[in-house]
Amino acid sequence: MEGTVNLKALFISWWYKEGQFKILNYIKHYFAYIYDMFSIKICLTTLFAVWRNDTATAAYGSSLDVRYQAFLMRQVSRLIGSTIKSVVIFVYLLVAFGSLIFFGLFLIIWLAFPAVIVLLFLVGLGYLVGVL
């Protein structure tokens, strides 16, 4: 029986080694993708910047009333920008947390799946034989 391959050993080796690494690599890339998709780095670095560079400026030498209006418009634009970016960050955290739970459950099921199949086979065999 030289040259034969033990398929069970190969399957178990792949399932718990190579397959596991491929899934973990996929999860890592998924989290990098959603981090980039939600532009978290940009949102955090420009959290209090004006929204879409929508600024109002007062001309040099203009009245105090015009300068005050421009100042208020810039502050309102900052408030709108920070609110929208905060909502984006919050949605990202929800998606990331939900994904973390999903992938955690997926990994638990992935690890337990071969044992569950063997256990179900033995239970079925027990019913056929009449032991159970």
TORKOL-4160 file (C-alpha; in steps of 0.2 Angstrom, whole numbers, padded with zeros to 4 digits, m for minus):
132
<pt num="1" X="0000" Y="0000" Z="0000"/>
<pt num="2" X="0015" Y="0011" Z="m0003"/>
<pt num="3" X="0010" Y="0028" Z="m0011"/>
<pt num="4" X="m0008" Y="0028" Z="m0004"/>
<pt num="5" X="m0014" Y="0044" Z="0003"/>
<pt num="6" X="m0025" Y="0045" Z="0019"/>
<pt num="7" X="m0039" Y="0056" Z="0014"/>
<pt num="8" X="m0046" Y="0058" Z="0031"/>
<pt num="9" X="m0029" Y="0065" Z="0037"/>
<pt num="10" X="m0028" Y="0076" Z="0022"/>
<pt num="11" X="m0045" Y="0083" Z="0025"/>
<pt num="12" X="m0042" Y="0086" Z="0044"/>
<pt num="13" X="m0026" Y="0094" Z="0040"/>
<pt num="14" X="m0033" Y="0105" Z="0027"/>
<pt num="15" X="m0049" Y="0109" Z="0037"/>
<pt num="16" X="m0040" Y="0115" Z="0053"/>
<pt num="17" X="m0024" Y="0122" Z="0045"/>
<pt num="18" X="m0025" Y="0129" Z="0027"/>
<pt num="19" X="m0044" Y="0132" Z="0027"/>
<pt num="20" X="m0043" Y="0141" Z="0044"/>
<pt num="21" X="m0029" Y="0152" Z="0038"/>
<pt num="22" X="m0039" Y="0156" Z="0022"/>
<pt num="23" X="m0054" Y="0161" Z="0032"/>
<pt num="24" X="m0044" Y="0171" Z="0044"/>
<pt num="25" X="m0036" Y="0180" Z="0029"/>
<pt num="26" X="m0053" Y="0183" Z="0021"/>
<pt num="27" X="m0059" Y="0191" Z="0038"/>
<pt num="28" X="m0044" Y="0202" Z="0039"/>
<pt num="29" X="m0047" Y="0208" Z="0021"/>
<pt num="30" X="m0065" Y="0211" Z="0025"/>
<pt num="31" X="m0062" Y="0222" Z="0040"/>
<pt num="32" X="m0049" Y="0232" Z="0030"/>
<pt num="33" X="m0062" Y="0234" Z="0016"/>
<pt num="34" X="m0076" Y="0241" Z="0027"/>
<pt num="35" X="m0063" Y="0252" Z="0036"/>
<pt num="36" X="m0059" Y="0259" Z="0019"/>
<pt num="37" X="m0077" Y="0259" Z="0012"/>
<pt num="38" X="m0083" Y="0270" Z="0027"/>
<pt num="39" X="m0067" Y="0281" Z="0026"/>
<pt num="40" X="m0064" Y="0280" Z="0044"/>
<pt num="41" X="m0047" Y="0288" Z="0044"/>
<pt num="42" X="m0053" Y="0303" Z="0034"/>
<pt num="43" X="m0069" Y="0305" Z="0045"/>
<pt num="44" X="m0058" Y="0305" Z="0061"/>
<pt num="45" X="m0045" Y="0317" Z="0054"/>
<pt num="46" X="m0058" Y="0329" Z="0048"/>
<pt num="47" X="m0071" Y="0327" Z="0061"/>
<pt num="48" X="m0073" Y="0345" Z="0065"/>
<pt num="49" X="m0068" Y="0352" Z="0048"/>
<pt num="50" X="m0081" Y="0362" Z="0038"/>
<pt num="51" X="m0093" Y="0351" Z="0028"/>
<pt num="52" X="m0088" Y="0349" Z="0010"/>
<pt num="53" X="m0077" Y="0365" Z="0011"/>
<pt num="54" X="m0093" Y="0375" Z="0012"/>
<pt num="55" X="m0086" Y="0391" Z="0020"/>
<pt num="56" X="m0092" Y="0408" Z="0020"/>
<pt num="57" X="m0079" Y="0422" Z="0021"/>
<pt num="58" X="m0081" Y="0440" Z="0024"/>
<pt num="59" X="m0071" Y="0452" Z="0014"/>
<pt num="60" X="m0058" Y="0463" Z="0022"/>
<pt num="61" X="m0065" Y="0478" Z="0030"/>
<pt num="62" X="m0083" Y="0472" Z="0030"/>
<pt num="63" X="m0094" Y="0476" Z="0044"/>
<pt num="64" X="m0095" Y="0466" Z="0060"/>
<pt num="65" X="m0112" Y="0460" Z="0056"/>
<pt num="66" X="m0106" Y="0452" Z="0040"/>
<pt num="67" X="m0091" Y="0444" Z="0049"/>
<pt num="68" X="m0102" Y="0437" Z="0062"/>
<pt num="69" X="m0113" Y="0430" Z="0049"/>
<pt num="70" X="m0098" Y="0422" Z="0040"/>
<pt num="71" X="m0092" Y="0415" Z="0057"/>
<pt num="72" X="m0109" Y="0407" Z="0061"/>
<pt num="73" X="m0110" Y="0399" Z="0044"/>
<pt num="74" X="m0093" Y="0391" Z="0046"/>
<pt num="75" X="m0098" Y="0385" Z="0063"/>
<pt num="76" X="m0115" Y="0378" Z="0056"/>
<pt num="77" X="m0105" Y="0370" Z="0042"/>
<pt num="78" X="m0093" Y="0362" Z="0055"/>
<pt num="79" X="m0108" Y="0356" Z="0065"/>
<pt num="80" X="m0116" Y="0348" Z="0050"/>
<pt num="81" X="m0100" Y="0340" Z="0045"/>
<pt num="82" X="m0096" Y="0333" Z="0062"/>
<pt num="83" X="m0114" Y="0326" Z="0064"/>
<pt num="84" X="m0113" Y="0317" Z="0047"/>
<pt num="85" X="m0096" Y="0310" Z="0050"/>
<pt num="86" X="m0101" Y="0304" Z="0068"/>
<pt num="87" X="m0116" Y="0295" Z="0060"/>
<pt num="88" X="m0104" Y="0287" Z="0047"/>
<pt num="89" X="m0092" Y="0281" Z="0061"/>
<pt num="90" X="m0107" Y="0275" Z="0072"/>
<pt num="91" X="m0114" Y="0265" Z="0057"/>
<pt num="92" X="m0096" Y="0258" Z="0054"/>
<pt num="93" X="m0095" Y="0252" Z="0072"/>
<pt num="94" X="m0112" Y="0244" Z="0071"/>
<pt num="95" X="m0107" Y="0235" Z="0055"/>
<pt num="96" X="m0090" Y="0230" Z="0062"/>
<pt num="97" X="m0097" Y="0223" Z="0078"/>
<pt num="98" X="m0111" Y="0214" Z="0069"/>
<pt num="99" X="m0097" Y="0206" Z="0057"/>
<pt num="100" X="m0086" Y="0202" Z="0072"/>
<pt num="101" X="m0101" Y="0192" Z="0080"/>
<pt num="102" X="m0105" Y="0184" Z="0063"/>
<pt num="103" X="m0087" Y="0179" Z="0059"/>
<pt num="104" X="m0085" Y="0173" Z="0077"/>
<pt num="105" X="m0100" Y="0161" Z="0076"/>
<pt num="106" X="m0094" Y="0156" Z="0059"/>
<pt num="107" X="m0077" Y="0151" Z="0065"/>
<pt num="108" X="m0085" Y="0141" Z="0080"/>
<pt num="109" X="m0096" Y="0132" Z="0067"/>
<pt num="110" X="m0081" Y="0129" Z="0056"/>
<pt num="111" X="m0071" Y="0121" Z="0070"/>
<pt num="112" X="m0085" Y="0110" Z="0076"/>
<pt num="113" X="m0092" Y="0105" Z="0059"/>
<pt num="114" X="m0081" Y="0089" Z="0057"/>
<pt num="115" X="m0085" Y="0083" Z="0074"/>
<pt num="116" X="m0103" Y="0086" Z="0072"/>
<pt num="117" X="m0104" Y="0076" Z="0056"/>
<pt num="118" X="m0095" Y="0061" Z="0065"/>
<pt num="119" X="m0106" Y="0063" Z="0080"/>
<pt num="120" X="m0122" Y="0063" Z="0069"/>
<pt num="121" X="m0116" Y="0048" Z="0059"/>
<pt num="122" X="m0113" Y="0038" Z="0075"/>
<pt num="123" X="m0130" Y="0043" Z="0082"/>
<pt num="124" X="m0138" Y="0037" Z="0066"/>
<pt num="125" X="m0128" Y="0021" Z="0066"/>
<pt num="126" X="m0134" Y="0019" Z="0084"/>
<pt num="127" X="m0152" Y="0020" Z="0079"/>
<pt num="128" X="m0149" Y="0008" Z="0065"/>
<pt num="129" X="m0142" Y="m0005" Z="0076"/>
<pt num="130" X="m0155" Y="m0002" Z="0090"/>
<pt num="131" X="m0143" Y="0004" Z="0103"/>
<pt num="132" X="m0151" Y="0021" Z="0105"/>
